[in-house]
């Protein structure tokens, strides 16, 4: 065969050898092949506010953003992000030096870790964690050190062991990677837990990267507390946000970083060699979205709360042990109550067995055996879709 070379060396480098096709791609393909209801990947099945969509159309027609936008992001969006942080949390950021627009939160995570880590550094992250964390830490040549959130059946939530977190920090630790509200467990770290994290970061002079993309999806008595608001954290924290989860336009891929000028400059240095720029017209639309009245955010949260309760009740009726989330739009369940223990096998069989797709939480763990019995379902779907899924699960598992 001409034009081809052969080599015994694998094409994928060693840093990424453990990362193949994501579980989301696998399960979404399984949903399409079987016609199952996809409660696996976390994307809504309806668009966000009409006025926001029209703002994107207007930007396209007006020729705003059809060419390369400014590297840091369009001024209108950077100003809107700074206004949002000030209005919501009392945090003051300079739109010109302390805000950076990215291609979604995923690029924000990648650019931040590539910019701030040296080979050999250690990153302490809360396990289970979003799968891109592990890949980005590997690409930076650093090592991940997981601190496991433990299930508390009495409280129906997962908890952070602060002593375990402190013990995980060594002389090689460069930064803490925190996610609250937490995907996939739905845990919202309390003010007391976050205060302890802040005190540890200050004491050990650590950077903190905090993924807060679900900041507007907190339920019941939970409170979202940005780490950057706590004493000593403003200058050492990189906060990551996103429009996708809040406004239900996940395909637009508009995210951002807010941090002190030196940190933003570092992240921008890495970001410019990833996408350079992205999402031009959508940036103008997201700027308008962030200025929506408080009623939008309250209604959005109430709608997701009702969907959470619908799916949680249905899963419990079907026999799952349910950890009711205080945030995000995911529910973690324990399948041992169904006599099962292997989340991978369970999820791969679930489309044929019940006509529903879910995600095995073990993919988010270094300690696969710890995550083995947990399965995640997404409730960011239309009510009629969730109702159908609940009925299918009840028929398949309820006795």
Secondary structure, 3 states (H helix, E strand, C coil): CCCCCCCCCCCCCHHHCCCCCCHHHHHHHHHHHHCCEECCCCCCCCCCCHHHHHHHHHHHHCCCCCCCCCCCCCHHHHHHHHHHHHHHHCCCCCCCCCEEEECHHHHHHHHHHHHHCCCCCEEEEEECCCHHHHHHHHHCCCEEEEEECEEECCCCEEECCHHHHHHHCCCCEEEEEEECCCCCCCCCCCHHHHHHHHHHHHHHCCEEEEECCCCCCECCCCCCCCHHHCCCCCCCEEEEEECHHHHCCHHHCCEEEECCHHHHHHHHHHHCCCCCCCCHHHHHHHHHHHCCCHHHHHHHHHHHHHHHHHHHHHHHHHCCEEECCCECCEEEEEHHHHCCCCHHHHHHHHHHHHCEECEEHHHHCCCHHHHCCEEEEECCCCHHHHHHHHHHHHHHHCC
